[in-house]
Amino acid sequence: MGSDNDTDSRQKVVIVGSGPAGLTAALYTARANLTPLVLEGDEPGGQLTTTTDVENFPGFPDGIQGPEMMNLFRTQAEKFGAVCQREKVTRVELESRPYKVHYAGKVVEAESLIISTGASAKYLGLESEQLLRNKGVTACATCDGFFFKGMEVAVVGGGDTAMEEATFLTRFCPKVYVIHRRDKLRASKVMQDRALKNEKIQMVWDSTIEEVLDPAADKVTGLKLRNLKTDEVSELAVEGLFLAIGHRPNTAFLDGALKVNDTGYLVTDERTRTAKPGVFACGDCVDFRYRQAVTAAGTGCQSAMEAAWFLEEQDQEA
Ligand SMILES: Cc1cc2nc3c(=O)[nH]c(=O)nc-3n(C[C@H](O)[C@H](O)[C@H](O)COP(=O)(O)OP(=O)(O)OC[C@H]3O[C@@H](n4cnc5c(N)ncnc54)[C@H](O)[C@@H]3O)c2cc1C
């Protein structure tokens, strides 16, 4: 293999990321006979490989385990010729086509590029929280709320997402505590009003979570809270903790090569096109609203079809 300055291969389509968006894009571009190269990153299969039951992806009436579902996605894409490599892209050069994609000391040239690098939920950074991930600690009420039917739970955060998640959880949970470090919310007035009027929602102001209880029991039994005004420490009995303190789109490696919004999400038009011809973006690295596997897969399909049409137009012009 060559040095960082050499070109190791030239591809019609390079897909960066291997979650539902990237692997759907891989399936469609593979079936369009474009033999896509998928650079999978550090988390082959994406976020769903970190969860257990997925009950809302159509076609699986009995649910499916996240890692198993993503293996099926990969197998299906590879069956039609997608080439998946466990490589992390470190840099892209998008000044002119073919674009250059750098990874592990190699450079691949791409006639078209699909970015599907997802986003990561922000966690508090507590050891107990990490030990109890998927054992009562989660970052997605839409995905996991149903599993907490009849239980008292807590949401941490103070923005629109926290209000939305808390309100959604009252469909299943008799009591939803919202833990917020300040004495007022950042959420929009309409979202605040909706949440604060809901009798099942109880605010816990001026408080931070010191510890999620109880890793020794291997499940969430409560939270150790500290009141930032009084310094008082207390325990709150809950069976679930929902993080709603934001997401970080995985777009830093692009280093300004593509336009992002003020929170780092990639900006595309309604056809998943970025401002660079032949560069498309899909899934959670664009979508700060829905953040679901099925929507990621849907936009992955869009990007793949757009890439195929783009390449066809280029061939005709040549
Ligand atoms: C715990 C949990 C449970 C969830 N449960 C559900 C559920 O039940 N139902 C549902 O619909 N949704 C669920 N979601 C949300 C769902 O996982 C996401 O909406 C979906 O995975 C987004 O897909 P994506 O392809 O856009 O990105 P991701 O799944 O985030 O995949 C991103 C990919 O990009 C790769 N990558 C990142 N940076 C680079 C780089 N520099 N170079 C190369 N590759 C890179 C990663 O390795 C990864 O493969 C859940 C999420 C979590 C965290």
The ligand as an SDF file (V2000), in Angstrom:
LIG
                    3D

 53 58  0  0  0  0  0  0  0  0999 V2000
  -29.0670    2.6190   22.8120 C   0  0  0  0  0  0  0  0  0  0  0  0
  -29.8140    2.9960   21.5460 C   0  0  0  0  0  0  0  0  0  0  0  0
  -30.9950    2.3600   21.2340 C   0  0  0  0  0  0  0  0  0  0  0  0
  -31.6780    2.6910   20.0730 C   0  0  0  0  0  0  0  0  0  0  0  0
  -32.8250    2.0170   19.7760 N   0  0  0  0  0  0  0  0  0  0  0  0
  -33.4680    2.2880   18.6230 C   0  0  0  0  0  0  0  0  0  0  0  0
  -34.6460    1.5800   18.2690 C   0  0  0  0  0  0  0  0  0  0  0  0
  -35.1210    0.7170   19.0190 O   0  0  0  0  0  0  0  0  0  0  0  0
  -35.2330    1.8900   17.0890 N   0  0  0  0  0  0  0  0  0  0  0  0
  -34.7460    2.8470   16.2440 C   0  0  0  0  0  0  0  0  0  0  0  0
  -35.3170    3.0750   15.1870 O   0  0  0  0  0  0  0  0  0  0  0  0
  -33.6530    3.5510   16.5710 N   0  0  0  0  0  0  0  0  0  0  0  0
  -32.9990    3.2940   17.7240 C   0  0  0  0  0  0  0  0  0  0  0  0
  -31.8860    4.0090   18.0640 N   0  0  0  0  0  0  0  0  0  0  0  0
  -31.4470    5.0850   17.1580 C   0  0  0  0  0  0  0  0  0  0  0  0
  -30.7300    4.4830   15.9480 C   0  0  0  0  0  0  0  0  0  0  0  0
  -29.7110    3.6300   16.4250 O   0  0  0  0  0  0  0  0  0  0  0  0
  -30.1520    5.5810   15.0790 C   0  0  0  0  0  0  0  0  0  0  0  0
  -31.1710    6.4640   14.6830 O   0  0  0  0  0  0  0  0  0  0  0  0
  -29.5020    4.9870   13.8370 C   0  0  0  0  0  0  0  0  0  0  0  0
  -28.5340    4.0280   14.1930 O   0  0  0  0  0  0  0  0  0  0  0  0
  -28.8410    6.0660   12.9920 C   0  0  0  0  0  0  0  0  0  0  0  0
  -28.2340    5.4380   11.9100 O   0  0  0  0  0  0  0  0  0  0  0  0
  -27.0230    6.0890   11.1100 P   0  0  0  0  0  0  0  0  0  0  0  0
  -26.6690    5.0950   10.0760 O   0  0  0  0  0  0  0  0  0  0  0  0
  -27.3490    7.4570   10.7150 O   0  0  0  0  0  0  0  0  0  0  0  0
  -25.8370    6.2330   12.1650 O   0  0  0  0  0  0  0  0  0  0  0  0
  -25.1720    5.2890   13.2460 P   0  0  0  0  0  0  0  0  0  0  0  0
  -25.9750    4.1050   13.5530 O   0  0  0  0  0  0  0  0  0  0  0  0
  -24.7870    6.2010   14.3440 O   0  0  0  0  0  0  0  0  0  0  0  0
  -23.8450    4.7830   12.5120 O   0  0  0  0  0  0  0  0  0  0  0  0
  -22.7950    5.6670   12.2720 C   0  0  0  0  0  0  0  0  0  0  0  0
  -21.6750    4.9110   11.6060 C   0  0  0  0  0  0  0  0  0  0  0  0
  -20.6630    5.8190   11.2050 O   0  0  0  0  0  0  0  0  0  0  0  0
  -19.3990    5.2750   11.5180 C   0  0  0  0  0  0  0  0  0  0  0  0
  -18.4520    6.3880   11.6160 N   0  0  0  0  0  0  0  0  0  0  0  0
  -18.4510    7.4630   12.4310 C   0  0  0  0  0  0  0  0  0  0  0  0
  -17.3930    8.2490   12.1780 N   0  0  0  0  0  0  0  0  0  0  0  0
  -16.7040    7.6390   11.1700 C   0  0  0  0  0  0  0  0  0  0  0  0
  -15.5030    7.9510   10.4540 C   0  0  0  0  0  0  0  0  0  0  0  0
  -14.7800    9.0400   10.7260 N   0  0  0  0  0  0  0  0  0  0  0  0
  -15.0890    7.0920    9.4890 N   0  0  0  0  0  0  0  0  0  0  0  0
  -15.8060    5.9840    9.1770 C   0  0  0  0  0  0  0  0  0  0  0  0
  -16.9530    5.6510    9.8120 N   0  0  0  0  0  0  0  0  0  0  0  0
  -17.3830    6.4680   10.7950 C   0  0  0  0  0  0  0  0  0  0  0  0
  -19.6210    4.4860   12.8020 C   0  0  0  0  0  0  0  0  0  0  0  0
  -18.5920    3.5130   12.9810 O   0  0  0  0  0  0  0  0  0  0  0  0
  -20.9880    3.8700   12.5000 C   0  0  0  0  0  0  0  0  0  0  0  0
  -20.8010    2.6840   11.7550 O   0  0  0  0  0  0  0  0  0  0  0  0
  -31.1760    3.7020   19.2160 C   0  0  0  0  0  0  0  0  0  0  0  0
  -29.9840    4.3490   19.5230 C   0  0  0  0  0  0  0  0  0  0  0  0
  -29.2930    4.0050   20.6680 C   0  0  0  0  0  0  0  0  0  0  0  0
  -27.9950    4.7020   20.9950 C   0  0  0  0  0  0  0  0  0  0  0  0
  1  2  1  0
  2  3  1  0
  2 52  2  0
  3  4  2  0
  4  5  1  0
  4 50  1  0
  5  6  2  0
  6  7  1  0
  6 13  1  0
  7  8  2  0
  7  9  1  0
  9 10  1  0
 10 11  2  0
 10 12  1  0
 12 13  2  0
 13 14  1  0
 14 15  1  0
 14 50  1  0
 15 16  1  0
 16 17  1  0
 16 18  1  0
 18 19  1  0
 18 20  1  0
 20 21  1  0
 20 22  1  0
 22 23  1  0
 23 24  1  0
 24 25  2  0
 24 26  1  0
 24 27  1  0
 27 28  1  0
 28 29  2  0
 28 30  1  0
 28 31  1  0
 31 32  1  0
 32 33  1  0
 33 34  1  0
 33 48  1  0
 34 35  1  0
 35 36  1  0
 35 46  1  0
 36 37  1  0
 36 45  1  0
 37 38  2  0
 38 39  1  0
 39 40  1  0
 39 45  2  0
 40 41  1  0
 40 42  2  0
 42 43  1  0
 43 44  2  0
 44 45  1  0
 46 47  1  0
 46 48  1  0
 48 49  1  0
 50 51  2  0
 51 52  1  0
 52 53  1  0
M  END
$$$$
